[in-house]
Structures are given as C-alpha cells and as structure tokens.
Amino acid sequence: MAAYRADDDYDYLFKVVLIGDSGVGKSNLLSRFTRNEFSQESKSTIGVEFATRSIRVDDKIVKAQIWDTAGQERYRAITSAYYRGAVGALVVYDVTRHVTFENVERWLKELRDHTDNNIVIMLVGNKADLRHLRAVSVEDAKAFAERENTFFMETSALEALNVENAFTEVLSQIYHVVSRKALEIGDDPAALPKGQTINIGNKDDVSEVKQAGCCSN
C-alpha cells in the first residue's frame, strides 16, 4: 500500500510527448528515464504507450506522464489525441542518420499545429555514443534549436548520457511556465487550490494539481 501511495503523491502532473522518426531511440529514452533500462533488441513501437516518473522541482513533486509513439507514417492518424494536453515535448533524431535530423522540421510543425504555443520543446540528438558514425554536428543542431527557439541536448540512452538531464530540464521549464502563469493572474503557485487544473494555454490539458485526498499531508 505504501508504494502505491508514494507513486500517487505528486503536486503536478505534466504530459510530455516523444516524437521523431522511427528508430531514433524514443522508446529507449523513455525506458532509461522511467525504469533505468536499455534494450539492444528494441522493437518498433506499435501505436502508443506511456510511462510515468516523478521528480522533485523546487519543493514540489512533479509527475511526468511521458507518451511514446511509433515514428512510422502509418500511425499518423493518432496525432490529435496523442498531442492533446501535452505541455512538453522531446523531438528526437539520431545523430548518425542525417535524414532523421532533416525530418525534425516536419515533426516540429506538426507538434506546433496541435499544441499550445507555450509548450516546452527540447531537441534531442540521440545515440551520441556512436561517435565514429556521427552525421549531424553539434553546431548544426544548436543553430537549428536557436532558430526554432527550442532547448537542445545530445543524449545516449545506451550510456545513460544526459537522458536524466533532458527530461528533468523539460519538466523544470514546464513547472516554471506554470508558476509564472499562476503569478501573472495574481496567485501564489504554492497556494493554488488542490484539484485545480492548470492550463499553460487555453487547450484542455492533463497538467493538474493533485486532488487533495487521503494521501496529502
């Protein structure tokens, strides 16, 4: 019972989506962050799956609900439901396959078409451990991220390099956007009534402050 209570004990719930071409390592980034696991024999994701993990930001517990989808075109029909309520996104490419970097522009457009413009976006160059096969330079990716006004990080799900940092940075930035929004309307974010939904924009949103119940202090 205690384990269940601990898992359910959070102040904020944020939906974050993983997008990018098939085979760039989205599922391994998810499993590395949420379960600290990596699979060499990773199969293509069919449809959608999600996993959760809670982290501490300031003195608050932020629970991430991270959605992972197949990058193949034939699953594109899921887009609007997949993006609905997302307040953060990791747009992933493979540093060894330049075409996956070229396609980031299309993924970003789709993301922005379906989400609020305050969404926090991190461009992620995965498979950074394959140094000898690199096809996308850090400089090119940084310049692109600056142009598109997104955060940027290179990661290796295999070596657990920067995976924690990438997700934590996105969640921290979302938290700060939420806090600023609350301040703009004259509220102290710490004093938000329990159970109130926090909309970063005007779209319906899974971000919420946890309901007060048996488990709150």
N, C-alpha and C positions, 0 to 999 in steps of 0.2 A: 504493500500500500504506500509506503514511504516513497518508493521510487516513482510511482505514478504521480504522487503529489509534487515531487520535485520537478518532474517533467512539465507539470501543468502550472508551475509557479513562474509567471512572467508578467512584466508590466506592459510590454508592447509586442504585437505580432506583425511582422512585415513579410509580405510576399515578394520573393526575388525570383526572376526567371533567368535561365541559362539558354542562350541562343547561339547559333553558329552552324557551320556546315557539319555534315555527318563525319565522324571520325576524328574530330579535333580534340576529343578528350573531355567533353562536357560531363559525362557520367562518372568518369574517374575523379574529376574535380569535386563533384558532389559527394562521392563516397569517401574521398580523402578528407574533406572538411567535416562531414557529418559522422563518419564511422572510423576515420583514420585507416581506410582500406584502399588498396590499389589492385586492380586485376589486369594481368597481361592479356588474358583471353576475353577481354571485354566484348560483349556482343552489341550489335546495334540496338539502340533503344527503340521499342515499338510503341508508338503513341506517346503517352505522358506518364511520368512518375514524379513523386516529390518526396523529400526527406526534410526533417527539421533538426535544428540545433539551436540552443540558447547560448548567448554570450552576455557579458556584462559591459555596459557602456555607461560611463559616469557611475552613478549608483543605481542604475536601472538594469533589469534583466530584459534583454531583447531576444525574442524568439524569432528565428528565421524559418520561413516555410519556403524551401527552395525547389522550384519546379524545373524539371529536365525534360526536354522533348527530342524526338528524332529530328535530325537535321535534313532528312531527305524531303524532296519536294512533295512526295505523295501524301505526306501528313500535314500539308499546309492548311487544310480545311479547319484545323483546330485553332487557328490563330486568335480570333477574338476572345474566345473563352480562356485560352492559355494566358493571354496578356491582361485580362480583366483584373483590376485591382493591384497589379504589380507596382511597387514603389521603388524597385531596384532591379538592375539587370547586369549580367556579365555577358558581354558579347565576345565569344571565344573564337580564335583562329589558331592554326597550327604553324609555328614558326618555320617548319620545314616544307610547307606547301603554300607557295605564294598565292595560288588561286583562292585559298580559304581566307586570306587577308583581303584580296580584291573583293570578295563577296561580303565583307563586313559592312560596306556602304549600303548594300541592299537590306541586310539584316537591321541596320540602324534605322533605315527609312521605315521598314515595317513596324519596328518597335515604336517609333515616334508617332506613326499613324494610329496606333492602338492604345497609347498610354498618355498620361498627363505629362505636360512639359516640365514638371518638376522632378520627374523620375531621375534617380541617381544611376549613372551608367559607367561601368568600368570596362575598358577594352583589355582583353586578356590574351597575351601571346603564350599559348601552352606548348609543352614539350621542349622547354628551354634546355633540358638535359642533353638533347641531340645537337650539341654544338657544331659538330662536323658537318651536319646536314642543313644548317641554317639557310633559309631562303629569304627571310624578311629581317631587315636590320632593325635594331632598337630605335635608331634615329628616325627611320621612316614611320615606324609605328607611333613614336612620340609626337612627331609632326602631325600625323593624321589625328591623333587624340586631341591635340591642342586645337586643331582646326574645327573638330567636331564638338569641342568643349566636353570631353569625357575624361575620366581618370584612366590611367594606364598602368599595367603591371605585367611582367613576364612571370610565368609560373612553370613548375614541373610537378604534375600530380604524382609521377613516379618517385621523384626525390623529395616530395612534400615541400618543395621550394615555393615560398610566397603564397601558397594556397590559403593558409590561415589569414595572411595579411590582406589578400584580395577581398575575401568575404567580409572580414572584420572592418575594413575601410569602407566598403559599401554600406554595411549596416550602421556604422558610426555616422556616416554622412546622412543617411536617411533619418536617423534619430535627430541629428542637428537641424535638418529641414523641418521635421515635425515640431521640434522645440521652438524654432523661430516662428513657425506658423501660429503656434499657440500664443507666443509673446505678442505677435502682431495684433491679435484680437484681444489683447489685454489680459490674458490669462497666464498664471504661473503654470508651466507644464507639469510641475510636481503636484499641483493642486487640481489637475483635471479630474472630474468625477469618474470614478471607476465605471467601466462599461460604455463610456463614450467612444464612438468611432472617430478616429482621426483621419480626415481626408487631406492628403497632401494637395490634391487638386479638387476637382468637382466630380470626379468619376467615382462610382461605387468601388469599394476598396476593402481589402481584407485587413488593412492595418487597423489595429484597435488597441484600446487599453483594456486589459483583462477585467472581466467581471469580478466584482467583489463577491466572495463566497466563503465556503468553509476554510479555504486554504490561505486566505490573506491574513496578514498579521494584524 
